[in-house]
Amino acid sequence: MKKILVTGGLGFIGSHTVVELQEEGFEVVIIDDLSNSSTDVLDGIEAITGKKPVFEELDLKEKADVERFFKKHHNLSGVIHFAASKAVGESVEKPLLYYENNINTLVYVLKEILGLDASNFIFSSSCTVYGQAEKMPITENAPVQPAESPYGNTKQIGEEIIKDTCKIAPKFNAIALRYFNPIGAHPSSKIGELPIGVPQNLVPFITQTAAGLRESLSVFGNDYSTPDGTCIRDYIHVVDLAKAHVIALRRLLDKKNTSNFETFNVGTGLGSSVLEVIKSFDKVSGQSLNYKFAPRREGDVVSAYANTDKANNVLGWKARLTLDDAMLSAWNWEKKIRNL
Ligand code: WQD
């Protein structure tokens, strides 16, 4: 049974990926510093798959601890690296926290992986690297624009670090998955998104408003150059996104990659406006969400949705779940954690 390390494996996307890995017969070891998650997630994973993954609480900023970990777990077949801070707004207020937590940790992990026999590495990147792309849908060779936030910059720098590592280590194979907007929860409602404090992202704010935790949703701007005036994004169900990680890992394990650094957009290829997301929520929940229009949010791009040809035809992955599926799963998860 191949052993895979998942850093940040108790997080939103990490936990859903661990479920898919275990269901595909991989042995999983999770590292997480619990800064933005809890060990309850392990119970959720076990409830779904019948197996509790090995978990080690570890702060990847502690270089010596990272070295100790890899001495103990030297028979890894691959690493999927989620561990990072990911709040755009927070990164503007605390840039050094983001550079330390997202960059130093990546360097420490990469240094250890180079010592392994088989070094197969999946990197959690983001469509943020494209900034406001000129052309929709966005392809992988769209120019990387100057980052709008330190968070986005850490993803761009992360990809450059990996690329430079691949150049000097031909045995090191990496794939960067550029996520669009991950939303939703596992259909079992045993795991899902656990935003701490006031949610920054649209969908958890919608479900918390519907659950009565928030007064109303503020729609940040309805005067954009889009059909209904609100921003457009590519909302991808987190389970589809998780499956993309397993398929990308298998591509490296089976040595199907055509170069030792590849990037893939992971999205549905469909753009949905904020109002269309609200409409989807109302449809699947039978509610009428309380929202109001508010001024634009600093740093928002007008439109971002993926060209998924490369993921579909080269990686062999395609999103299967719809916006309605994702909104229903998000609502069911919210009701579960609020005992509604
Ligand atoms: C989506 C749309 C908002 C909240 C960010 C990161 C990206 C990734 C996903 C980590 C925008 C609007 C939102 C609200 C609103 N994160 N909105 N009211 O900004 O596209 O992407 O999260 O990897 O890297 O950049 O996602 O969910 O914050 O916003 O109107 O209360 O919803 O203006 O148009 P975003 P989001």
Residues whose N, C-alpha, C, O or C-beta is under 5 A from the ligand:
A	BS01	WQD	K86 V88 S126 T128 F180 N181 Q200 N201 L202 V203 F205 S218 V219 F220 C231 R233 V274 R297 D300
